[in-house]
Amino acid sequence: MGMKVERLKRRFDEMAQIGATERGGVHRLALSDLDREARDLWTHWSEEAGFKVRVDDFGNMFARLEGNFPEKKPIVLGSHLDSVPKGGKFDGTLGVLVGFEIIESLQEKAEDLSCPLEVAVFTNEEGARFPTPMLGSGAITGVFSKQHVYDMQDDDGKRFEDELKRIGYQGEEKNRLKEVEAFIELHIEQGPLLEAREKPVGVVKGIQGLSWHRVQFIGESDHAGTTPLEHRKDPLLSAVKAISRINNWIHRLEDETLVTFGKFDTLPGSINVIPSEAVFSLDIRHPDHSVLLDRVETVKHLIREVALEDDTQSLCEDLSFMPPVAFDESLIDTLRESCRANEIDYLEMFSGAGHDAMYIDRLGKTVMIFTPSQAGKSHCEEEETDWEDIEKALRVMHDNVARLALTHQPAADE
Ligand SMILES: [Zn+2]
């Protein structure tokens, strides 16, 4: 049906030139000169194809295939064009360009569209330059206030708004995405599961939530040479015991729970002093809201249990909580059908990383499609996805959008 993987590949290679690094990645930070170049190229393609382009007040860009029902809520595809420093060329860009290929290939069926189709490019998804990820999508969905976003600064003290103006992409508030009939984001997996299970496509059911904590054990500081073992209240030993106990419990669960202890510190931190305090960080993740809350409670219980056994004191401070996002059941179902209809094997999974879809979910039904990442690598120059897999994902997504947007179902007439 007019969809061309060669055309997609050609555009992809051209986009990958902008900010290309020596070892095959891209370095294209949000609102930099290179970001402007990428935006200019995308705008050029959109206008060349005859799409209406609009830019909102956060620099989010939308290309639109209107059809005969401009008043209807659009089906939106897309992702982001910015990268982390020395990142990969697939992250974000692939979703933007696959979306573009699909609406371009459906252009000849514009008369049969039941609603407009759009491709979205969201600003500063990576949070690499302005230090909040998914800033553009979060801003239009009310997660961040306009002033907060505009006043954000990069490491050199440059303001978001000034940089947005400088590169010429400060559009108007009225151009924001408001409601969507559906938002479908294709993205690389950024993990090893699809490759390990030899599945070309991931049907993403949601994004896991996370809970962050600061755990503190308090004991009694004392002389390392004069305090007998049975007289010690060593908070470091309690902390290690708690970490080990939590870790063992997580392994016994054999479910999707993930726990990470990323930071560890002791006070006063001297080789010949029994510490007075041991502090570590706790990152707990699970795709289900109530299960996540339950896991947090159990972890807190295990920490208190250890403090009681050791006669030390414990504190578990809550730092932040991001609830999981469950994508739309009907969209997940349609995606499964598209995979089956094209005889493409798929894995149902949750996203371990945050994506724009997480916030756009607030504007309407949302789902994501993953393509495999070789060796699970991403956010690095080695990031790679096989073009055979991309071609399969393109077919699935094309079929999916056709099912959702075309009034007459085309019988496999490719
Ligand atoms: Zn991304």
Residues whose N, C-alpha, C, O or C-beta is under 5 A from the ligand:
A	BS01	ZN	D91 G92
